[in-house]
């Protein structure tokens, strides 16, 4: 059976990082996406010591599971569909969207 979005979410949600992020941000949004082969190759080249496959054949695509608290921070979990494990986790700070900032500035100028 091929690896699916549900499989990626199940593996990600079992990770301590995802559980901690959800406790901190219970209203976070989950996004799941499969990396393009070119992006997977680039990621593997940047992380040569990480085991992402159990076969000699190249991996077609890693999966990204993102937990995002809008305008605050995002947790990115990268999963190997071959080993069915989390191979990387990183947190990114997010900035408020430019459109919202422009609206706030316009409101301040109008006061």
Buried (B, 14 or more C-beta within 10 A) or exposed (E): EEBEEEBBBEBBBEBEBBEEBBEEBEEBEBEBEBBEEEEBBEBBEEEEEBEBBEEEEEBBBBBBBBBBBBEEBBBBBBBBBBBEEBBBBEEEEEEEEEEEEEEEEEEEEEE
